């Protein structure tokens, strides 16, 4: 299978094929997702909460993203790897955004970058794209702006907010973004935006009418148990499985039933006898 590119993602929308996308934060997860045929892997700033234990994505740094990105790129043989530009790594100036986007591509090995915002970041998106770096947009609930938004809630239910999101989506497309994430947007509005845009929409909590879907790996596998979003479907409960396995391991070590002969190695007894008589 050839490496997935932005052109492949565009063709999926043109053909009416839905686009699955998941987050990945390490080599093993990336390799498994890649082998499962997931075409898009996102090294999202959600790693701050589900991997690093931060209270929000705001604390994530460029160094955090780069560290995990490098591991994911090593594990992704076919999937296209998208890296989040973290909080305040692109908002100060277009030059700052371009510099940090270049770091994710050059140092981290990402194939594209993602940033939050609509019309207000359109000029930034356009400049990054002009320099040959593919950009995925992100509107609706933008976690890096959670303090300004007043919490995690659905965006675009009112007439004014809905119109603004539609304008934001169109602005990102005009700026050259190859896709846009719609997070916590009403299904009907997400459907309208998806129809209006020629580029793919990737939904998370935005209903089934988007061109694709993205989920946080730890949510869908039941690994992150502190909070399970309404939009997350748990395809497995690996957190429970891991907890049970670790408890069983601790019990067996405590009782002396692990390791057994099966998990151990032996040596020539005559050598041991010689060693035993040495002073």
C-alpha positions in Angstrom: 0.0 0.0 0.0 1.4 3.4 -1.0 1.7 6.3 1.5 -1.5 8.2 1.9 -1.4 11.8 0.7 -3.6 14.9 0.7 -4.6 14.0 -2.8 -5.9 10.6 -1.6 -7.9 12.2 1.1 -9.5 14.6 -1.4 -10.3 11.7 -3.7 -12.0 9.8 -0.8 -14.5 12.7 -0.5 -15.0 12.9 -4.3 -15.8 9.2 -4.3 -18.1 9.4 -1.3 -15.8 7.3 0.8 -15.9 8.0 4.5 -12.5 8.9 6.1 -11.5 7.4 9.4 -9.0 9.2 11.6 -7.6 8.4 15.1 -5.1 10.0 17.4 -1.8 8.2 18.1 0.9 9.2 20.5 3.5 6.4 20.3 5.1 3.9 17.9 3.0 0.9 19.0 -0.3 2.7 18.7 0.7 4.1 15.3 1.8 0.8 14.0 -1.4 -1.0 15.1 -3.6 1.8 13.6 -1.6 1.7 10.4 -2.0 -2.1 10.1 -5.7 -1.7 10.7 -5.9 0.5 7.6 -6.5 3.9 9.2 -5.5 6.5 6.6 -5.0 9.5 8.9 -3.2 9.6 12.3 -3.4 12.7 14.4 -0.7 13.5 17.0 -3.2 15.7 18.8 -2.6 18.0 21.7 -5.1 15.8 23.4 -1.9 13.9 24.4 -1.7 16.5 27.2 -4.7 15.0 29.0 -4.7 11.3 28.0 -0.9 10.7 28.1 0.7 13.5 30.1 -2.0 14.0 32.7 -2.5 17.7 32.2 -5.8 19.3 33.0 -6.3 20.6 29.5 -4.5 20.9 26.1 -3.3 24.4 26.9 -0.3 23.2 28.7 1.1 21.2 25.8 4.3 22.5 24.2 6.0 22.1 20.9 8.6 19.8 22.5 5.8 17.6 23.8 4.3 17.3 20.3 7.6 16.7 18.7 8.6 14.0 21.1 5.4 12.0 20.5 5.3 12.8 16.8 8.7 11.3 16.0 7.5 8.0 17.6 4.3 8.0 15.6 6.0 8.7 12.3 8.3 5.7 12.9 5.3 3.4 13.4 3.2 4.7 10.5 4.2 3.1 7.2 1.2 4.0 5.1 -0.9 6.4 7.1 -0.6 10.2 6.7 0.5 11.8 10.0 -1.0 15.1 11.1 0.5 17.1 13.9 -1.3 19.6 16.1 0.3 23.1 16.5 -0.1 23.5 20.3 -1.5 26.6 22.1 0.4 29.8 21.4 2.7 28.2 18.8 1.0 30.0 15.9 -1.1 32.8 17.3 1.6 35.4 17.8 2.6 35.9 14.2 2.5 34.3 10.8 6.3 34.0 11.0 6.0 32.1 14.3 3.3 29.8 12.9 5.5 29.1 9.8 8.6 28.4 11.9 6.8 25.9 14.2 5.0 24.3 11.2 8.4 23.7 9.6 9.7 22.2 12.8 6.8 19.6 12.9 7.6 18.7 9.3 11.4 18.8 9.4 12.2 17.6 12.9 9.1 15.6 13.6 8.5 14.1 10.2 4.8 15.1 10.1 3.1 15.1 6.7 0.8 18.0 7.6 -0.1 20.3 10.5 -3.4 21.2 12.1 -4.4 24.4 13.8 -7.5 25.8 15.4 -9.6 28.8 14.2 -11.5 30.0 11.2 -11.3 33.4 9.5 -8.9 34.8 12.2 -6.2 32.3 11.1 -7.0 32.2 7.4 -4.0 34.4 6.5 -1.8 32.1 8.6 -3.1 29.0 6.9 -2.6 30.6 3.5 1.0 31.4 4.2 1.9 28.0 5.6 0.2 26.3 2.5 2.1 28.7 0.2 5.4 27.3 1.7 4.4 23.7 0.8 3.0 22.5 4.1 -0.5 21.0 4.0 -2.8 22.4 6.7 -5.9 20.8 8.3 -8.2 23.4 9.9 -10.3 22.9 13.1 -13.4 24.9 14.0 -16.4 24.5 16.3 -15.3 23.6 19.8 -11.6 24.6 19.8 -10.1 23.2 23.0 -7.2 25.7 23.0 -9.8 28.4 23.4 -11.7 26.6 26.1 -11.4 29.4 28.7 -12.9 31.9 26.2 -15.6 29.5 25.1 -16.7 28.9 28.7 -16.4 25.1 28.8 -16.9 22.1 26.6 -20.2 22.7 24.9 -21.8 22.3 21.4 -21.0 25.3 19.1 -23.2 26.8 16.4 -26.7 26.2 17.6 -27.8 29.8 17.3 -28.2 31.6 14.0 -25.3 34.0 14.4 -22.9 31.3 15.6 -24.0 28.9 12.9 -23.4 31.5 10.2 -20.0 32.3 11.7 -18.9 28.6 11.5 -20.0 28.3 7.9 -18.0 31.4 7.1 -15.0 30.0 9.0 -15.1 26.8 7.1 -15.3 28.6 3.8 -12.4 30.9 4.8 -10.2 27.9 5.6 -11.0 26.3 2.3 -10.2 29.5 0.4 -6.9 29.8 2.4 -5.9 26.4 1.0 -6.7 24.0 3.9 -7.1 20.4 2.5 -9.6 19.4 5.2 -11.3 20.8 8.3 -12.2 19.2 11.6 -15.7 20.1 12.9 -15.8 19.5 16.7 -19.1 19.5 18.7 -21.2 21.0 15.9 -24.9 20.1 15.5 -25.4 17.4 12.9 -27.5 19.5 10.6 -24.9 22.3 10.5 -22.1 19.9 10.0 -24.0 18.4 7.1 -24.6 21.8 5.5 -20.9 22.7 5.8 -19.9 19.3 4.4 -22.1 20.0 1.4 -20.8 23.5 0.8 -17.1 22.6 1.0 -15.2 20.8 -1.7 -12.6 19.8 0.9 -13.4 17.0 3.4 -14.8 17.6 6.8 -13.7 15.4 9.7 -16.2 15.3 12.5 -15.8 14.7 16.2 -19.1 15.0 18.0 -20.6 16.5 14.8 -22.8 13.7 13.5 -22.7 11.2 10.6 -22.9 13.7 7.7 -19.3 14.7 7.8 -16.9 13.2 5.3 -14.9 11.5 8.0 -14.6 11.0 11.7 -11.8 11.4 14.2 -11.7 9.9 17.7 -9.2 10.0 20.5 -7.6 6.6 20.7 -7.8 6.4 24.5 -11.5 7.2 24.4 -12.5 4.6 21.9 -10.4 1.9 23.5 -11.5 2.7 27.0 -8.1 3.6 28.2 -8.8 7.0 29.5 -11.5 6.5 32.2 -11.5 9.9 34.0 -14.0 11.3 31.4 -15.8 9.7 28.5 -17.2 12.2 26.0 -20.7 11.7 24.7 -19.4 11.5 21.1 -17.0 8.7 21.9 -18.0 5.2 21.2 -16.0 2.6 23.2 -15.0 -0.2 20.9 -13.2 -1.9 23.7 -12.6 -1.5 27.4 -8.9 -2.0 27.5 -8.5 0.0 30.7 -10.4 -2.7 32.6 -8.5 -5.4 30.8 -5.1 -3.8 31.7 -6.1 -3.2 35.3 -7.2 -6.8 35.8 -4.0 -8.1 34.1 -1.8 -5.9 36.3 -3.6 -7.0 39.5 -3.2 -10.6 38.5 0.5 -10.1 37.8 1.0 -8.4 41.2 -0.9 -11.3 42.9 1.2 -14.0 41.2 4.5 -12.2 42.0 3.4 -11.8 45.6 2.5 -15.5 45.9 5.6 -16.7 44.1 3.7 -18.3 41.3 5.4 -16.1 38.7 7.8 -16.7 37.1 7.5 -20.4 36.5 10.0 -22.7 34.8 8.4 -21.7 31.5 9.5 -18.1 31.9 12.9 -19.0 33.2 16.2 -20.2 31.8 18.6 -23.0 33.0 22.3 -23.7 32.8 24.7 -26.7 33.1 24.4 -28.0 36.7 28.1 -29.1 36.7 29.1 -25.4 36.2 27.0 -24.4 39.1 28.6 -27.2 41.2 32.0 -25.9 40.4 31.1 -22.3 41.3 29.6 -23.4 44.6 32.9 -24.7 45.9 34.9 -21.6 45.0 36.0 -19.5 47.9 
